């Protein structure tokens, strides 16, 4: 029985046990329904860290930030529902000056806003923009996974991440957080190589003893550049190309400050309002980077957009979301449901629920999907090391390149089931030897045992 099936069965059993408690049954039914939804990913962090900017970059649309928790999910048409003290109210979504606005109108107290928006970016995940006042507990209760934004590692960031794992189930499976070094261009002091420098900082944080155990990956993202690139307008490209035609030293001289860039003595016939708009959308670093890229030959809008998205770090962030969140949707959904069930069991303990408590503990202790995610994060973060070619092979087998059998085996072409069986059997024998290899330390042998179980799972999946 899969982890998903085990959790559904456990929730169903709990509904029977708690049938006389409306509060508990409502909570449990909500969790059962949630199991079939796309994965919920919250974007959290301290005030003014750029949460809404990263949300817009992921969606590929500029939305004006709203108050409260704002959910963005796929829909057949643009619409929004505001949850107010008077109940849910449908409110209009309009596009104005190139941005999407949710017209809340008279409803100044909105606890939650759900925006349906037709886009491929939201087919596999619901993105939640969180308010600055939201606590760690609130965010992790709303979402299955979290992108936590910070600039540099501060005590407040560590406390936030640690608080998210106070529950015993969370401590046993800290597998639902990716840390994002937001505003990567500012961290790198606005230099042209700022993004490269910040990516090096991110790699260092992955191996940081205080950070590594609390997340699966650390990536650097320049959100402002990512949004501007994904929503670039033709007139913006024309203006950026005109700036690129200037001698580099002359342009740099006018990029020393925002005032100089929008000043009246500018050497290109670009209205100050156009230059101001470029600053607001791209920032000084984004303007500088765009002009440099156009000079280097990325001289069409498509070429420039592709390069800006790549250099902004958005591609790496989306890869992390796919690898750790959307491809592991069932694991994360199951984890959220187990956490919710644990809340019910603690809030309303019953003698009849003892079996459910034991089954829950058994599922948490034996969930191999969770062990795979923990090992993958440890391997990629450098906290677990394996000799030679064993390390990339282990990462691949536990799902580092995808969870399908072909990806786990590293096959570039389709092979029949019989050939797959032989390949898996060879890997299984090899990793069983490693799990008992006295040359490896205890942590390495434990990692090998997880790989063995993944190989056994592939064989079982072939019937």
Rosetta blueprint (number, residue, H / E / L):
1 X L
2 X L
3 X H
4 X H
5 X H
6 X H
7 X H
8 X H
9 X H
10 X H
11 X H
12 X H
13 X H
14 X H
15 X H
16 X H
17 X H
18 X L
19 X L
20 X L
21 X L
22 X H
23 X H
24 X H
25 X H
26 X H
27 X H
28 X H
29 X H
30 X H
31 X H
32 X H
33 X H
34 X H
35 X L
36 X L
37 X L
38 X L
39 X E
40 X E
41 X E
42 X E
43 X E
44 X E
45 X E
46 X L
47 X L
48 X L
49 X L
50 X L
51 X H
52 X H
53 X H
54 X H
55 X H
56 X H
57 X H
58 X H
59 X H
60 X L
61 X L
62 X L
63 X E
64 X L
65 X L
66 X L
67 X L
68 X L
69 X E
70 X E
71 X E
72 X E
73 X E
74 X L
75 X L
76 X L
77 X L
78 X L
79 X E
80 X E
81 X E
82 X E
83 X E
84 X E
85 X L
86 X L
87 X E
88 X E
89 X E
90 X E
91 X E
92 X L
93 X E
94 X E
95 X E
96 X E
97 X L
98 X L
99 X E
100 X E
101 X E
102 X E
103 X L
104 X L
105 X L
106 X L
107 X L
108 X L
109 X L
110 X E
111 X E
112 X E
113 X E
114 X E
115 X E
116 X E
117 X L
118 X L
119 X L
120 X H
121 X H
122 X H
123 X L
124 X L
125 X E
126 X E
127 X E
128 X E
129 X E
130 X L
131 X L
132 X L
133 X L
134 X L
135 X L
136 X H
137 X H
138 X H
139 X H
140 X H
141 X H
142 X H
143 X L
144 X L
145 X E
146 X E
147 X E
148 X E
149 X E
150 X E
151 X L
152 X L
153 X L
154 X L
155 X H
156 X H
157 X H
158 X H
159 X H
160 X H
161 X H
162 X H
163 X H
164 X L
165 X L
166 X L
167 X L
168 X H
169 X H
170 X H
171 X H
172 X H
173 X L
174 X L
175 X L
176 X L
177 X E
178 X E
179 X E
180 X E
181 X E
182 X L
183 X L
184 X H
185 X H
186 X H
187 X H
188 X L
189 X L
190 X L
191 X L
192 X L
193 X L
194 X H
195 X H
196 X H
197 X H
198 X H
199 X H
200 X H
201 X H
202 X H
203 X H
204 X H
205 X H
206 X H
207 X L
208 X L
209 X H
210 X H
211 X H
212 X H
213 X L
214 X L
215 X L
216 X L
217 X E
218 X E
219 X E
220 X E
221 X L
222 X L
223 X H
224 X H
225 X H
226 X H
227 X H
228 X H
229 X H
230 X H
231 X L
232 X L
233 X L
234 X H
235 X H
236 X H
237 X H
238 X H
239 X H
240 X H
241 X H
242 X H
243 X H
244 X H
245 X L
246 X L
247 X L
248 X H
249 X H
250 X H
251 X H
252 X H
253 X H
254 X H
255 X L
256 X L
257 X L
258 X H
259 X H
260 X H
261 X H
262 X L
263 X L
264 X L
265 X L
266 X L
267 X L
268 X L
269 X L
270 X L
271 X L
272 X H
273 X H
274 X H
275 X H
276 X H
277 X H
278 X H
279 X H
280 X H
281 X H
282 X H
283 X H
284 X H
285 X H
286 X H
287 X H
288 X H
289 X H
290 X H
291 X H
292 X H
293 X H
294 X H
295 X H
296 X L
297 X L
298 X L
299 X L
300 X L
301 X H
302 X H
303 X H
304 X H
305 X H
306 X H
307 X H
308 X H
309 X H
310 X H
311 X H
312 X H
313 X L
314 X H
315 X H
316 X H
317 X H
318 X H
319 X H
320 X H
321 X H
322 X H
323 X H
324 X H
325 X H
326 X H
327 X L
328 X L
329 X H
330 X H
331 X H
332 X H
333 X H
334 X H
335 X H
336 X H
337 X H
338 X H
339 X H
340 X H
341 X H
342 X H
343 X H
344 X H
345 X H
346 X H
347 X H
348 X L
349 X L
350 X L
351 X H
352 X H
353 X H
354 X H
355 X H
356 X H
357 X H
358 X H
359 X H
360 X H
361 X H
362 X H
363 X H
364 X H
365 X H
366 X H
367 X L
368 X H
369 X H
370 X H
371 X H
372 X H
373 X H
374 X H
375 X H
376 X H
377 X H
378 X H
379 X H
380 X H
381 X L
382 X L
383 X L
384 X L
385 X L
386 X L
387 X L
388 X L
389 X L
390 X H
391 X H
392 X H
393 X H
394 X H
395 X H
396 X H
397 X H
398 X L
399 X L
400 X L
401 X L
402 X L
403 X L
404 X L
405 X H
406 X H
407 X H
408 X H
409 X H
410 X L
411 X L
412 X L
413 X L
414 X L
415 X L
416 X L
417 X H
418 X H
419 X H
420 X H
421 X H
422 X H
423 X H
424 X H
425 X H
426 X H
427 X H
428 X H
429 X H
430 X H
431 X H
432 X H
433 X H
434 X H
435 X H
436 X L
437 X L
438 X L
439 X L
440 X L
441 X L
442 X H
443 X H
444 X H
445 X H
446 X H
447 X H
448 X H
449 X H
450 X H
451 X H
452 X H
453 X H
454 X H
455 X H
456 X H
457 X H
458 X H
459 X H
460 X H
461 X H
462 X L
463 X L
